[in-house]
């Protein structure tokens, strides 16, 4: 299933920068986060232990939103 977003509200520059920051490598490094193949974002505690920060699909959803802005 695909959800198409068309002619929705546009982000202003400040909003766009804030959303882009949520998926920036700089922010993730500072938080100890990493992206998994399914778009889920996890905090990596080492030794294979992780905690989900954002559910699967989060990263691809944000990239899709930004692409259509």
mmCIF file as Biopython writes it, N, C-alpha, C and O atoms, coordinates in Angstrom:
data_model
#
loop_
_atom_site.group_PDB
_atom_site.id
_atom_site.type_symbol
_atom_site.label_atom_id
_atom_site.label_alt_id
_atom_site.label_comp_id
_atom_site.label_asym_id
_atom_site.label_entity_id
_atom_site.label_seq_id
_atom_site.pdbx_PDB_ins_code
_atom_site.Cartn_x
_atom_site.Cartn_y
_atom_site.Cartn_z
_atom_site.occupancy
_atom_site.B_iso_or_equiv
_atom_site.auth_seq_id
_atom_site.auth_asym_id
_atom_site.pdbx_PDB_model_num
ATOM 1   N N  . UNK A ? 1  ? 0.843  -1.164 0.000  1.0 0.0 1  A 1 
ATOM 2   C CA . UNK A ? 1  ? 0.000  0.000  0.000  1.0 0.0 1  A 1 
ATOM 3   C C  . UNK A ? 1  ? 0.896  1.237  0.000  1.0 0.0 1  A 1 
ATOM 4   O O  . UNK A ? 1  ? 1.903  1.289  0.706  1.0 0.0 1  A 1 
ATOM 5   N N  . UNK A ? 2  ? 0.522  2.212  -0.787 1.0 0.0 2  A 1 
ATOM 6   C CA . UNK A ? 2  ? 1.273  3.456  -0.873 1.0 0.0 2  A 1 
ATOM 7   C C  . UNK A ? 2  ? 0.349  4.609  -0.534 1.0 0.0 2  A 1 
ATOM 8   O O  . UNK A ? 2  ? -0.773 4.689  -1.034 1.0 0.0 2  A 1 
ATOM 9   N N  . UNK A ? 3  ? 0.822  5.489  0.309  1.0 0.0 3  A 1 
ATOM 10  C CA . UNK A ? 3  ? 0.093  6.695  0.669  1.0 0.0 3  A 1 
ATOM 11  C C  . UNK A ? 3  ? 0.715  7.840  -0.095 1.0 0.0 3  A 1 
ATOM 12  O O  . UNK A ? 3  ? 1.910  8.106  0.029  1.0 0.0 3  A 1 
ATOM 13  N N  . UNK A ? 4  ? -0.098 8.518  -0.885 1.0 0.0 4  A 1 
ATOM 14  C CA . UNK A ? 4  ? 0.415  9.648  -1.655 1.0 0.0 4  A 1 
ATOM 15  C C  . UNK A ? 4  ? -0.040 10.947 -1.008 1.0 0.0 4  A 1 
ATOM 16  O O  . UNK A ? 4  ? -1.224 11.147 -0.740 1.0 0.0 4  A 1 
ATOM 17  N N  . UNK A ? 5  ? 0.915  11.815 -0.767 1.0 0.0 5  A 1 
ATOM 18  C CA . UNK A ? 5  ? 0.623  13.114 -0.196 1.0 0.0 5  A 1 
ATOM 19  C C  . UNK A ? 5  ? 0.768  14.137 -1.309 1.0 0.0 5  A 1 
ATOM 20  O O  . UNK A ? 5  ? 1.852  14.310 -1.867 1.0 0.0 5  A 1 
ATOM 21  N N  . UNK A ? 6  ? -0.325 14.812 -1.627 1.0 0.0 6  A 1 
ATOM 22  C CA . UNK A ? 6  ? -0.242 15.799 -2.700 1.0 0.0 6  A 1 
ATOM 23  C C  . UNK A ? 6  ? -0.879 17.110 -2.259 1.0 0.0 6  A 1 
ATOM 24  O O  . UNK A ? 6  ? -1.889 17.134 -1.555 1.0 0.0 6  A 1 
ATOM 25  N N  . UNK A ? 7  ? -0.262 18.181 -2.692 1.0 0.0 7  A 1 
ATOM 26  C CA . UNK A ? 7  ? -0.774 19.522 -2.419 1.0 0.0 7  A 1 
ATOM 27  C C  . UNK A ? 7  ? -1.062 19.766 -0.947 1.0 0.0 7  A 1 
ATOM 28  O O  . UNK A ? 7  ? -1.977 20.514 -0.602 1.0 0.0 7  A 1 
ATOM 29  N N  . UNK A ? 8  ? -0.299 19.147 -0.103 1.0 0.0 8  A 1 
ATOM 30  C CA . UNK A ? 8  ? -0.460 19.360 1.332  1.0 0.0 8  A 1 
ATOM 31  C C  . UNK A ? 8  ? 0.244  20.634 1.755  1.0 0.0 8  A 1 
ATOM 32  O O  . UNK A ? 8  ? 0.803  21.353 0.927  1.0 0.0 8  A 1 
ATOM 33  N N  . UNK A ? 9  ? 0.213  20.904 3.022  1.0 0.0 9  A 1 
ATOM 34  C CA . UNK A ? 9  ? 0.882  22.105 3.520  1.0 0.0 9  A 1 
ATOM 35  C C  . UNK A ? 9  ? 2.391  22.039 3.283  1.0 0.0 9  A 1 
ATOM 36  O O  . UNK A ? 9  ? 2.997  20.969 3.331  1.0 0.0 9  A 1 
ATOM 37  N N  . UNK A ? 10 ? 2.964  23.173 3.034  1.0 0.0 10 A 1 
ATOM 38  C CA . UNK A ? 10 ? 4.410  23.269 2.820  1.0 0.0 10 A 1 
ATOM 39  C C  . UNK A ? 10 ? 5.087  23.679 4.118  1.0 0.0 10 A 1 
ATOM 40  O O  . UNK A ? 10 ? 4.561  24.479 4.892  1.0 0.0 10 A 1 
ATOM 41  N N  . UNK A ? 11 ? 6.260  23.112 4.334  1.0 0.0 11 A 1 
ATOM 42  C CA . UNK A ? 11 ? 7.056  23.490 5.495  1.0 0.0 11 A 1 
ATOM 43  C C  . UNK A ? 11 ? 7.776  24.797 5.210  1.0 0.0 11 A 1 
ATOM 44  O O  . UNK A ? 11 ? 8.227  25.035 4.090  1.0 0.0 11 A 1 
ATOM 45  N N  . UNK A ? 12 ? 7.882  25.643 6.230  1.0 0.0 12 A 1 
ATOM 46  C CA . UNK A ? 12 ? 8.716  26.829 6.055  1.0 0.0 12 A 1 
ATOM 47  C C  . UNK A ? 12 ? 10.167 26.402 6.275  1.0 0.0 12 A 1 
ATOM 48  O O  . UNK A ? 12 ? 10.424 25.258 6.651  1.0 0.0 12 A 1 
ATOM 49  N N  . UNK A ? 13 ? 11.106 27.300 6.047  1.0 0.0 13 A 1 
ATOM 50  C CA . UNK A ? 13 ? 12.530 26.962 6.131  1.0 0.0 13 A 1 
ATOM 51  C C  . UNK A ? 13 ? 12.917 26.440 7.511  1.0 0.0 13 A 1 
ATOM 52  O O  . UNK A ? 13 ? 13.651 25.456 7.614  1.0 0.0 13 A 1 
ATOM 53  N N  . UNK A ? 14 ? 12.440 27.076 8.561  1.0 0.0 14 A 1 
ATOM 54  C CA . UNK A ? 14 ? 12.767 26.645 9.917  1.0 0.0 14 A 1 
ATOM 55  C C  . UNK A ? 14 ? 12.227 25.239 10.193 1.0 0.0 14 A 1 
ATOM 56  O O  . UNK A ? 14 ? 12.920 24.412 10.786 1.0 0.0 14 A 1 
ATOM 57  N N  . UNK A ? 15 ? 11.000 24.971 9.767  1.0 0.0 15 A 1 
ATOM 58  C CA . UNK A ? 15 ? 10.401 23.642 9.955  1.0 0.0 15 A 1 
ATOM 59  C C  . UNK A ? 15 ? 11.161 22.584 9.164  1.0 0.0 15 A 1 
ATOM 60  O O  . UNK A ? 15 ? 11.426 21.494 9.670  1.0 0.0 15 A 1 
ATOM 61  N N  . UNK A ? 16 ? 11.513 22.911 7.913  1.0 0.0 16 A 1 
ATOM 62  C CA . UNK A ? 16 ? 12.242 21.946 7.080  1.0 0.0 16 A 1 
ATOM 63  C C  . UNK A ? 16 ? 13.596 21.595 7.705  1.0 0.0 16 A 1 
ATOM 64  O O  . UNK A ? 16 ? 13.975 20.426 7.762  1.0 0.0 16 A 1 
ATOM 65  N N  . UNK A ? 17 ? 14.318 22.614 8.169  1.0 0.0 17 A 1 
ATOM 66  C CA . UNK A ? 17 ? 15.614 22.358 8.797  1.0 0.0 17 A 1 
ATOM 67  C C  . UNK A ? 17 ? 15.463 21.494 10.044 1.0 0.0 17 A 1 
ATOM 68  O O  . UNK A ? 17 ? 16.299 20.628 10.300 1.0 0.0 17 A 1 
ATOM 69  N N  . UNK A ? 18 ? 14.416 21.719 10.816 1.0 0.0 18 A 1 
ATOM 70  C CA . UNK A ? 18 ? 14.184 20.923 12.019 1.0 0.0 18 A 1 
ATOM 71  C C  . UNK A ? 18 ? 13.899 19.466 11.665 1.0 0.0 18 A 1 
ATOM 72  O O  . UNK A ? 18 ? 14.408 18.557 12.321 1.0 0.0 18 A 1 
ATOM 73  N N  . UNK A ? 19 ? 13.091 19.242 10.634 1.0 0.0 19 A 1 
ATOM 74  C CA . UNK A ? 19 ? 12.777 17.873 10.205 1.0 0.0 19 A 1 
ATOM 75  C C  . UNK A ? 19 ? 14.014 17.193 9.625  1.0 0.0 19 A 1 
ATOM 76  O O  . UNK A ? 19 ? 14.275 16.027 9.918  1.0 0.0 19 A 1 
ATOM 77  N N  . UNK A ? 20 ? 14.773 17.914 8.809  1.0 0.0 20 A 1 
ATOM 78  C CA . UNK A ? 20 ? 15.999 17.353 8.241  1.0 0.0 20 A 1 
ATOM 79  C C  . UNK A ? 20 ? 16.972 16.935 9.342  1.0 0.0 20 A 1 
ATOM 80  O O  . UNK A ? 20 ? 17.655 15.917 9.220  1.0 0.0 20 A 1 
ATOM 81  N N  . UNK A ? 21 ? 17.033 17.711 10.401 1.0 0.0 21 A 1 
ATOM 82  C CA . UNK A ? 21 ? 17.951 17.410 11.503 1.0 0.0 21 A 1 
ATOM 83  C C  . UNK A ? 21 ? 17.614 16.079 12.163 1.0 0.0 21 A 1 
ATOM 84  O O  . UNK A ? 21 ? 18.507 15.398 12.668 1.0 0.0 21 A 1 
ATOM 85  N N  . UNK A ? 22 ? 16.326 15.695 12.167 1.0 0.0 22 A 1 
ATOM 86  C CA . UNK A ? 22 ? 15.940 14.424 12.804 1.0 0.0 22 A 1 
ATOM 87  C C  . UNK A ? 22 ? 16.565 13.216 12.123 1.0 0.0 22 A 1 
ATOM 88  O O  . UNK A ? 22 ? 16.671 12.151 12.732 1.0 0.0 22 A 1 
ATOM 89  N N  . UNK A ? 23 ? 16.981 13.365 10.865 1.0 0.0 23 A 1 
ATOM 90  C CA . UNK A ? 23 ? 17.599 12.233 10.170 1.0 0.0 23 A 1 
ATOM 91  C C  . UNK A ? 23 ? 19.053 12.528 9.793  1.0 0.0 23 A 1 
ATOM 92  O O  . UNK A ? 23 ? 19.615 11.877 8.912  1.0 0.0 23 A 1 
ATOM 93  N N  . UNK A ? 24 ? 19.653 13.502 10.456 1.0 0.0 24 A 1 
ATOM 94  C CA . UNK A ? 24 ? 21.039 13.852 10.133 1.0 0.0 24 A 1 
ATOM 95  C C  . UNK A ? 24 ? 22.029 12.951 10.874 1.0 0.0 24 A 1 
ATOM 96  O O  . UNK A ? 24 ? 21.830 12.637 12.048 1.0 0.0 24 A 1 
ATOM 97  N N  . UNK A ? 25 ? 23.091 12.538 10.189 1.0 0.0 25 A 1 
ATOM 98  C CA . UNK A ? 25 ? 24.130 11.732 10.839 1.0 0.0 25 A 1 
ATOM 99  C C  . UNK A ? 25 ? 24.731 12.423 12.064 1.0 0.0 25 A 1 
ATOM 100 O O  . UNK A ? 25 ? 25.063 11.754 13.042 1.0 0.0 25 A 1 
ATOM 101 N N  . UNK A ? 26 ? 24.876 13.745 12.028 1.0 0.0 26 A 1 
ATOM 102 C CA . UNK A ? 26 ? 25.452 14.482 13.154 1.0 0.0 26 A 1 
ATOM 103 C C  . UNK A ? 26 ? 24.601 14.289 14.415 1.0 0.0 26 A 1 
ATOM 104 O O  . UNK A ? 26 ? 25.130 14.015 15.492 1.0 0.0 26 A 1 
ATOM 105 N N  . UNK A ? 27 ? 23.291 14.434 14.272 1.0 0.0 27 A 1 
ATOM 106 C CA . UNK A ? 27 ? 22.376 14.258 15.404 1.0 0.0 27 A 1 
ATOM 107 C C  . UNK A ? 27 ? 22.404 12.813 15.900 1.0 0.0 27 A 1 
ATOM 108 O O  . UNK A ? 27 ? 22.454 12.567 17.105 1.0 0.0 27 A 1 
ATOM 109 N N  . UNK A ? 28 ? 22.373 11.872 14.977 1.0 0.0 28 A 1 
ATOM 110 C CA . UNK A ? 28 ? 22.377 10.456 15.366 1.0 0.0 28 A 1 
ATOM 111 C C  . UNK A ? 28 ? 23.647 10.073 16.103 1.0 0.0 28 A 1 
ATOM 112 O O  . UNK A ? 28 ? 23.587 9.343  17.093 1.0 0.0 28 A 1 
ATOM 113 N N  . UNK A ? 29 ? 24.795 10.549 15.640 1.0 0.0 29 A 1 
ATOM 114 C CA . UNK A ? 29 ? 26.063 10.249 16.336 1.0 0.0 29 A 1 
ATOM 115 C C  . UNK A ? 29 ? 26.010 10.780 17.766 1.0 0.0 29 A 1 
ATOM 116 O O  . UNK A ? 29 ? 26.414 10.097 18.708 1.0 0.0 29 A 1 
ATOM 117 N N  . UNK A ? 30 ? 25.509 12.005 17.917 1.0 0.0 30 A 1 
ATOM 118 C CA . UNK A ? 30 ? 25.437 12.615 19.247 1.0 0.0 30 A 1 
ATOM 119 C C  . UNK A ? 30 ? 24.531 11.826 20.188 1.0 0.0 30 A 1 
ATOM 120 O O  . UNK A ? 30 ? 24.771 11.790 21.394 1.0 0.0 30 A 1 
ATOM 121 N N  . UNK A ? 31 ? 23.500 11.200 19.647 1.0 0.0 31 A 1 
ATOM 122 C CA . UNK A ? 31 ? 22.540 10.443 20.458 1.0 0.0 31 A 1 
ATOM 123 C C  . UNK A ? 31 ? 22.882 8.960  20.578 1.0 0.0 31 A 1 
ATOM 124 O O  . UNK A ? 31 ? 22.281 8.246  21.382 1.0 0.0 31 A 1 
ATOM 125 N N  . UNK A ? 32 ? 23.855 8.491  19.774 1.0 0.0 32 A 1 
ATOM 126 C CA . UNK A ? 32 ? 24.195 7.064  19.780 1.0 0.0 32 A 1 
ATOM 127 C C  . UNK A ? 32 ? 23.163 6.239  19.032 1.0 0.0 32 A 1 
ATOM 128 O O  . UNK A ? 32 ? 22.925 5.080  19.372 1.0 0.0 32 A 1 
ATOM 129 N N  . UNK A ? 33 ? 22.545 6.834  18.009 1.0 0.0 33 A 1 
ATOM 130 C CA . UNK A ? 33 ? 21.499 6.172  17.236 1.0 0.0 33 A 1 
ATOM 131 C C  . UNK A ? 33 ? 22.060 5.644  15.925 1.0 0.0 33 A 1 
ATOM 132 O O  . UNK A ? 33 ? 23.102 6.097  15.450 1.0 0.0 33 A 1 
ATOM 133 N N  . UNK A ? 34 ? 21.355 4.682  15.349 1.0 0.0 34 A 1 
ATOM 134 C CA . UNK A ? 34 ? 21.693 4.209  14.008 1.0 0.0 34 A 1 
ATOM 135 C C  . UNK A ? 34 ? 20.417 3.753  13.315 1.0 0.0 34 A 1 
ATOM 136 O O  . UNK A ? 34 ? 19.431 3.387  13.953 1.0 0.0 34 A 1 
ATOM 137 N N  . UNK A ? 35 ? 20.470 3.789  11.988 1.0 0.0 35 A 1 
ATOM 138 C CA . UNK A ? 35 ? 19.331 3.349  11.179 1.0 0.0 35 A 1 
ATOM 139 C C  . UNK A ? 35 ? 19.509 1.893  10.804 1.0 0.0 35 A 1 
ATOM 140 O O  . UNK A ? 35 ? 20.595 1.472  10.405 1.0 0.0 35 A 1 
ATOM 141 N N  . UNK A ? 36 ? 18.440 1.126  10.933 1.0 0.0 36 A 1 
ATOM 142 C CA . UNK A ? 36 ? 18.448 -0.255 10.469 1.0 0.0 36 A 1 
ATOM 143 C C  . UNK A ? 36 ? 17.868 -0.303 9.059  1.0 0.0 36 A 1 
ATOM 144 O O  . UNK A ? 36 ? 17.295 0.679  8.587  1.0 0.0 36 A 1 
ATOM 145 N N  . UNK A ? 37 ? 18.013 -1.439 8.391  1.0 0.0 37 A 1 
ATOM 146 C CA . UNK A ? 37 ? 17.615 -1.576 6.993  1.0 0.0 37 A 1 
ATOM 147 C C  . UNK A ? 37 ? 16.142 -1.250 6.748  1.0 0.0 37 A 1 
ATOM 148 O O  . UNK A ? 37 ? 15.791 -0.797 5.658  1.0 0.0 37 A 1 
ATOM 149 N N  . UNK A ? 38 ? 15.293 -1.465 7.717  1.0 0.0 38 A 1 
ATOM 150 C CA . UNK A ? 38 ? 13.860 -1.244 7.536  1.0 0.0 38 A 1 
ATOM 151 C C  . UNK A ? 38 ? 13.416 0.182  7.867  1.0 0.0 38 A 1 
ATOM 152 O O  . UNK A ? 38 ? 12.218 0.458  7.925  1.0 0.0 38 A 1 
ATOM 153 N N  . UNK A ? 39 ? 14.370 1.084  8.083  1.0 0.0 39 A 1 
ATOM 154 C CA . UNK A ? 39 ? 14.051 2.464  8.402  1.0 0.0 39 A 1 
ATOM 155 C C  . UNK A ? 39 ? 13.800 2.716  9.869  1.0 0.0 39 A 1 
ATOM 156 O O  . UNK A ? 39 ? 13.470 3.833  10.268 1.0 0.0 39 A 1 
ATOM 157 N N  . UNK A ? 40 ? 13.953 1.681  10.675 1.0 0.0 40 A 1 
ATOM 158 C CA . UNK A ? 40 ? 13.813 1.860  12.120 1.0 0.0 40 A 1 
ATOM 159 C C  . UNK A ? 40 ? 15.083 2.514  12.649 1.0 0.0 40 A 1 
ATOM 160 O O  . UNK A ? 40 ? 16.180 2.239  12.162 1.0 0.0 40 A 1 
ATOM 161 N N  . UNK A ? 41 ? 14.932 3.372  13.637 1.0 0.0 41 A 1 
ATOM 162 C CA . UNK A ? 41 ? 16.066 4.026  14.274 1.0 0.0 41 A 1 
ATOM 163 C C  . UNK A ? 41 ? 16.194 3.456  15.682 1.0 0.0 41 A 1 
ATOM 164 O O  . UNK A ? 41 ? 15.222 3.403  16.436 1.0 0.0 41 A 1 
ATOM 165 N N  . UNK A ? 42 ? 17.410 3.031  16.024 1.0 0.0 42 A 1 
ATOM 166 C CA . UNK A ? 42 ? 17.644 2.425  17.335 1.0 0.0 42 A 1 
ATOM 167 C C  . UNK A ? 42 ? 18.803 3.110  18.041 1.0 0.0 42 A 1 
ATOM 168 O O  . UNK A ? 42 ? 19.699 3.663  17.402 1.0 0.0 42 A 1 
ATOM 169 N N  . UNK A ? 43 ? 18.773 3.065  19.365 1.0 0.0 43 A 1 
ATOM 170 C CA . UNK A ? 43 ? 19.922 3.468  20.170 1.0 0.0 43 A 1 
ATOM 171 C C  . UNK A ? 43 ? 20.747 2.212  20.369 1.0 0.0 43 A 1 
ATOM 172 O O  . UNK A ? 43 ? 20.232 1.180  20.800 1.0 0.0 43 A 1 
ATOM 173 N N  . UNK A ? 44 ? 22.013 2.304  20.058 1.0 0.0 44 A 1 
ATOM 174 C CA . UNK A ? 44 ? 22.907 1.157  20.137 1.0 0.0 44 A 1 
ATOM 175 C C  . UNK A ? 44 ? 23.672 1.199  21.457 1.0 0.0 44 A 1 
ATOM 176 O O  . UNK A ? 44 ? 24.456 2.116  21.700 1.0 0.0 44 A 1 
ATOM 177 N N  . UNK A ? 45 ? 23.440 0.203  22.304 1.0 0.0 45 A 1 
ATOM 178 C CA . UNK A ? 45 ? 24.124 0.122  23.598 1.0 0.0 45 A 1 
ATOM 179 C C  . UNK A ? 45 ? 25.354 -0.781 23.534 1.0 0.0 45 A 1 
ATOM 180 O O  . UNK A ? 45 ? 26.045 -0.959 24.537 1.0 0.0 45 A 1 
ATOM 181 N N  . UNK A ? 46 ? 25.631 -1.355 22.355 1.0 0.0 46 A 1 
ATOM 182 C CA . UNK A ? 46 ? 26.754 -2.273 22.201 1.0 0.0 46 A 1 
ATOM 183 C C  . UNK A ? 46 ? 26.346 -3.687 22.555 1.0 0.0 46 A 1 
ATOM 184 O O  . UNK A ? 46 ? 25.262 -3.912 23.092 1.0 0.0 46 A 1 
ATOM 185 N N  . UNK A ? 47 ? 27.202 -4.628 22.258 1.0 0.0 47 A 1 
ATOM 186 C CA . UNK A ? 47 ? 26.956 -6.052 22.534 1.0 0.0 47 A 1 
ATOM 187 C C  . UNK A ? 47 ? 25.635 -6.538 21.945 1.0 0.0 47 A 1 
ATOM 188 O O  . UNK A ? 47 ? 25.016 -7.457 22.482 1.0 0.0 47 A 1 
ATOM 189 N N  . UNK A ? 48 ? 25.195 -5.916 20.829 1.0 0.0 48 A 1 
ATOM 190 C CA . UNK A ? 48 ? 23.966 -6.340 20.168 1.0 0.0 48 A 1 
ATOM 191 C C  . UNK A ? 48 ? 22.694 -5.850 20.836 1.0 0.0 48 A 1 
ATOM 192 O O  . UNK A ? 48 ? 21.595 -6.200 20.407 1.0 0.0 48 A 1 
ATOM 193 N N  . UNK A ? 49 ? 22.830 -5.046 21.877 1.0 0.0 49 A 1 
ATOM 194 C CA . UNK A ? 49 ? 21.642 -4.522 22.572 1.0 0.0 49 A 1 
ATOM 195 C C  . UNK A ? 49 ? 21.234 -3.180 21.972 1.0 0.0 49 A 1 
ATOM 196 O O  . UNK A ? 49 ? 22.054 -2.272 21.836 1.0 0.0 49 A 1 
ATOM 197 N N  . UNK A ? 50 ? 19.962 -3.071 21.618 1.0 0.0 50 A 1 
ATOM 198 C CA . UNK A ? 50 ? 19.444 -1.818 21.076 1.0 0.0 50 A 1 
ATOM 199 C C  . UNK A ? 50 ? 18.087 -1.508 21.702 1.0 0.0 50 A 1 
ATOM 200 O O  . UNK A ? 50 ? 17.434 -2.375 22.282 1.0 0.0 50 A 1 
ATOM 201 N N  . UNK A ? 51 ? 17.686 -0.251 21.566 1.0 0.0 51 A 1 
ATOM 202 C CA . UNK A ? 51 ? 16.348 0.175  21.977 1.0 0.0 51 A 1 
ATOM 203 C C  . UNK A ? 51 ? 15.771 0.973  20.824 1.0 0.0 51 A 1 
ATOM 204 O O  . UNK A ? 51 ? 16.437 1.857  20.283 1.0 0.0 51 A 1 
ATOM 205 N N  . UNK A ? 52 ? 14.533 0.669  20.441 1.0 0.0 52 A 1 
ATOM 206 C CA . UNK A ? 52 ? 13.893 1.381  19.343 1.0 0.0 52 A 1 
ATOM 207 C C  . UNK A ? 52 ? 13.596 2.821  19.740 1.0 0.0 52 A 1 
ATOM 208 O O  . UNK A ? 52 ? 12.994 3.084  20.781 1.0 0.0 52 A 1 
ATOM 209 N N  . UNK A ? 53 ? 14.028 3.745  18.891 1.0 0.0 53 A 1 
ATOM 210 C CA . UNK A ? 53 ? 13.743 5.164  19.075 1.0 0.0 53 A 1 
ATOM 211 C C  . UNK A ? 53 ? 12.563 5.548  18.181 1.0 0.0 53 A 1 
ATOM 212 O O  . UNK A ? 53 ? 11.619 6.192  18.637 1.0 0.0 53 A 1 
ATOM 213 N N  . UNK A ? 54 ? 12.620 5.148  16.899 1.0 0.0 54 A 1 
ATOM 214 C CA . UNK A ? 54 ? 11.545 5.378  15.944 1.0 0.0 54 A 1 
ATOM 215 C C  . UNK A ? 54 ? 11.222 4.065  15.241 1.0 0.0 54 A 1 
ATOM 216 O O  . UNK A ? 54 ? 12.129 3.312  14.887 1.0 0.0 54 A 1 
ATOM 217 N N  . UNK A ? 55 ? 9.965  3.791  15.040 1.0 0.0 55 A 1 
ATOM 218 C CA . UNK A ? 55 ? 9.504  2.537  14.439 1.0 0.0 55 A 1 
ATOM 219 C C  . UNK A ? 55 ? 9.984  2.385  13.002 1.0 0.0 55 A 1 
ATOM 220 O O  . UNK A ? 55 ? 10.397 3.358  12.371 1.0 0.0 55 A 1 
ATOM 221 N N  . UNK A ? 56 ? 9.927  1.120  12.472 1.0 0.0 56 A 1 
ATOM 222 C CA . UNK A ? 56 ? 10.286 0.890  11.071 1.0 0.0 56 A 1 
ATOM 223 C C  . UNK A ? 56 ? 9.490  1.814  10.151 1.0 0.0 56 A 1 
ATOM 224 O O  . UNK A ? 56 ? 8.303  2.054  10.370 1.0 0.0 56 A 1 
ATOM 225 N N  . UNK A ? 57 ? 10.155 2.322  9.130  1.0 0.0 57 A 1 
ATOM 226 C CA . UNK A ? 57 ? 9.519  3.209  8.166  1.0 0.0 57 A 1 
ATOM 227 C C  . UNK A ? 57 ? 9.710  4.683  8.467  1.0 0.0 57 A 1 
ATOM 228 O O  . UNK A ? 57 ? 9.410  5.525  7.621  1.0 0.0 57 A 1 
ATOM 229 N N  . UNK A ? 58 ? 10.202 5.014  9.651  1.0 0.0 58 A 1 
ATOM 230 C CA . UNK A ? 58 ? 10.345 6.421  10.032 1.0 0.0 58 A 1 
ATOM 231 C C  . UNK A ? 58 ? 11.236 7.191  9.065  1.0 0.0 58 A 1 
ATOM 232 O O  . UNK A ? 58 ? 10.847 8.241  8.552  1.0 0.0 58 A 1 
ATOM 233 N N  . UNK A ? 59 ? 12.421 6.668  8.821  1.0 0.0 59 A 1 
ATOM 234 C CA . UNK A ? 59 ? 13.391 7.384  7.998  1.0 0.0 59 A 1 
ATOM 235 C C  . UNK A ? 59 ? 12.875 7.553  6.576  1.0 0.0 59 A 1 
ATOM 236 O O  . UNK A ? 59 ? 12.977 8.642  6.012  1.0 0.0 59 A 1 
ATOM 237 N N  . UNK A ? 60 ? 12.325 6.503  5.989  1.0 0.0 60 A 1 
ATOM 238 C CA . UNK A ? 60 ? 11.815 6.619  4.618  1.0 0.0 60 A 1 
ATOM 239 C C  . UNK A ? 60 ? 10.634 7.576  4.554  1.0 0.0 60 A 1 
ATOM 240 O O  . UNK A ? 60 ? 10.478 8.283  3.558  1.0 0.0 60 A 1 
ATOM 241 N N  . UNK A ? 61 ? 9.803  7.619  5.583  1.0 0.0 61 A 1 
ATOM 242 C CA . UNK A ? 61 ? 8.677  8.558  5.612  1.0 0.0 61 A 1 
ATOM 243 C C  . UNK A ? 61 ? 9.178  9.998  5.641  1.0 0.0 61 A 1 
ATOM 244 O O  . UNK A ? 61 ? 8.660  10.845 4.912  1.0 0.0 61 A 1 
ATOM 245 N N  . UNK A ? 62 ? 10.165 10.284 6.462  1.0 0.0 62 A 1 
ATOM 246 C CA . UNK A ? 62 ? 10.703 11.640 6.534  1.0 0.0 62 A 1 
ATOM 247 C C  . UNK A ? 62 ? 11.347 12.026 5.204  1.0 0.0 62 A 1 
ATOM 248 O O  . UNK A ? 62 ? 11.157 13.148 4.735  1.0 0.0 62 A 1 
ATOM 249 N N  . UNK A ? 63 ? 12.098 11.123 4.594  1.0 0.0 63 A 1 
ATOM 250 C CA . UNK A ? 63 ? 12.727 11.429 3.310  1.0 0.0 63 A 1 
ATOM 251 C C  . UNK A ? 63 ? 11.669 11.687 2.223  1.0 0.0 63 A 1 
ATOM 252 O O  . UNK A ? 63 ? 11.840 12.569 1.382  1.0 0.0 63 A 1 
ATOM 253 N N  . UNK A ? 64 ? 10.588 10.920 2.251  1.0 0.0 64 A 1 
ATOM 254 C CA . UNK A ? 64 ? 9.516  11.123 1.291  1.0 0.0 64 A 1 
ATOM 255 C C  . UNK A ? 64 ? 8.862  12.486 1.480  1.0 0.0 64 A 1 
ATOM 256 O O  . UNK A ? 64 ? 8.614  13.199 0.508  1.0 0.0 64 A 1 
ATOM 257 N N  . UNK A ? 65 ? 8.587  12.842 2.707  1.0 0.0 65 A 1 
ATOM 258 C CA . UNK A ? 65 ? 7.991  14.149 3.000  1.0 0.0 65 A 1 
ATOM 259 C C  . UNK A ? 65 ? 8.901  15.275 2.491  1.0 0.0 65 A 1 
ATOM 260 O O  . UNK A ? 65 ? 8.437  16.210 1.838  1.0 0.0 65 A 1 
ATOM 261 N N  . UNK A ? 66 ? 10.188 15.173 2.794  1.0 0.0 66 A 1 
ATOM 262 C CA . UNK A ? 66 ? 11.124 16.219 2.382  1.0 0.0 66 A 1 
ATOM 263 C C  . UNK A ? 66 ? 11.257 16.294 0.860  1.0 0.0 66 A 1 
ATOM 264 O O  . UNK A ? 66 ? 11.429 17.376 0.298  1.0 0.0 66 A 1 
ATOM 265 N N  . UNK A ? 67 ? 11.179 15.155 0.211  1.0 0.0 67 A 1 
ATOM 266 C CA . UNK A ? 67 ? 11.294 15.127 -1.260 1.0 0.0 67 A 1 
ATOM 267 C C  . UNK A ? 67 ? 10.136 15.866 -1.923 1.0 0.0 67 A 1 
ATOM 268 O O  . UNK A ? 67 ? 10.296 16.425 -3.008 1.0 0.0 67 A 1 
ATOM 269 N N  . UNK A ? 68 ? 8.987  15.873 -1.285 1.0 0.0 68 A 1 
ATOM 270 C CA . UNK A ? 68 ? 7.799  16.495 -1.869 1.0 0.0 68 A 1 
ATOM 271 C C  . UNK A ? 68 ? 7.544  17.899 -1.363 1.0 0.0 68 A 1 
ATOM 272 O O  . UNK A ? 68 ? 6.450  18.437 -1.535 1.0 0.0 68 A 1 
ATOM 273 N N  . UNK A ? 69 ? 8.540  18.492 -0.745 1.0 0.0 69 A 1 
ATOM 274 C CA . UNK A ? 69 ? 8.379  19.858 -0.228 1.0 0.0 69 A 1 
ATOM 275 C C  . UNK A ? 69 ? 8.856  20.857 -1.223 1.0 0.0 69 A 1 
ATOM 276 O O  . UNK A ? 69 ? 8.801  22.060 -0.966 1.0 0.0 69 A 1 
#
